[in-house]
Amino acid sequence: HLQWQDTVTAANKIWIVSVAAPEGTYKANNIFVILGGVIICIASISLALWICTNARRVHRFNYMKAQADAEKSALILDSAKQATKAERELNDFIAHEVRNPVAAAMLACSFVQTAIRKPKPIVDPEARQTLQEDVEIIDNALKFVNDLLRNMLDMHRATNKQLIIDSTPTDLLHDVLEPVEGMLHYSGSKVDVVVECPKDLVVLSDHLRLKQVILNLGRNSVKFIEEGFIKLQAKVVKGQVQIAVEDSGPGIPMEKRERLFCKYQESLDMLSQGTGIGLFLCKNLVELMGGDIRLDEDYNSGIPGCPGSRFVINLKVAPMDPNEYNSHAGNGICSLNDSPFENDCESAHLIVSEMPESLNVLFVDDDQIMRKLFARTVKTVAPGWTVRQAANGETALKLTETDHYDLIFMDMYMASVEKQMLGTEAVQALRAKGVTSLICGLSANDKEGDFLAAGADAFTFKPFPCEKVALSKELLRILNQDHHTSQGGVATDDPHIQTNEESV
């Protein structure tokens, strides 16, 4: 088959060029050529669209990622600003609250030093009375600062839900209201404290934390009134137990009620008394126990010029059946503190008589003054105890190689020019060496979990209580941890030996 033919002139000759296809040669179909071209065109357009769409998607993803990073950075910056603001507020609050009592204590201390350095100090009754007043000022100032720091610690733990609520059958009259009444009377106030509570009103709650809340409310009332009454009341309302603390004080101004339970709330009266965290702490503790607390807006004390205030706590639980409670108590499932309050003289003798007559104690703390004061304080309730001192964990490890100690108190932070072992590290090292002594961690911060995880048996906050009864109960509580551990059970606090410092 002739495909193509043409005449070509070359080398002075005329050539006829012919192209012929042999039999069976493929002949292209124009339809398939056109169809292939269309397919290639569509594929090219699709590829271009995909590249364009993917580029837009990547661009949008990068934009959203950049926006998310910007928002995250803004949140981090905002959190940092809020943390800085909170830290500044905390510093201002502490500086404001601590400055006045510390200044008063320093001034009173200077008066005391001047008086005792006289040739014949404390001779006439007037000088003795003045000296007693100065000592009382120092004592009140230090107690205020101590209560402030403890409340701040409890506030932090309650806010972060770190406080453990131990709900046990609690007799509101004997275990909460009467002890608080005794503490308010013991504080020397002229206020008449009245308790109204049915007998055998028992509720399932944490009696220590509940007593802490009622005592904080009662002490607020004591600070704000000079004469009048404070009523501690418990009753059943609509099937639920309700507790109220009311007084005949000056009342709470309307403009301060809105932020009544806020953190660092300014003082509720005109004299700027109080720390500003008591009510915030009470609210958190009550909520941890499953209840709520409010101010009774309609309350009036009935005394002209003294409208007073009334705080109502709804525990949101029904009272327990007295028979059920008595069966629990009889079976030893729970035992409640029958002492009217911690400073009862008969209770004091009973507690001291239960203290071991002789113990070999090691007190580890870098502060020499704290070591000496601890030894002096322990001697007031346990004169037969031998107290050995160590300034750091390394010294404690050496002492345990040659002597056996029944009880070891270990501070957390021990400063020095060189790096020292932390208290928890020292406890771990002691346990690794096979020391089986009862070990109690010490710190002004909440390091209970760290010490227990390191191998300690108990933990207590610094400083130690100074009163004999409170100190005896705290020491017995610590020793009781070893008793529970030796029984193979979980160490729990015995309600009979809870300290006033722990509950306030």
LINPELIN-V45337 format. One record per helix or strand of 2 or more residues. SS is the DSSP state (helix for helix, strand for strand). FROM is the first residue (numbers start at 1). LEN is the number of residues. Records with the same first field share a line. If there is no record, write none. Layout:
SS->FROM-LEN + FROM-LEN
//
This chain:
strand->2-9 + 13-8 + 168-4 + 192-6 + 202-4 + 229-9 + 240-8 + 292-4 + 310-5 + 360-5 + 386-5 + 407-5 + 438-6 + 458-4
helix->30-87 + 125-35 + 172-15 + 207-18 + 254-3 + 278-11 + 322-9 + 345-10 + 368-14 + 393-10 + 423-10 + 448-7 + 468-19 + 495-3 + 500-4
//
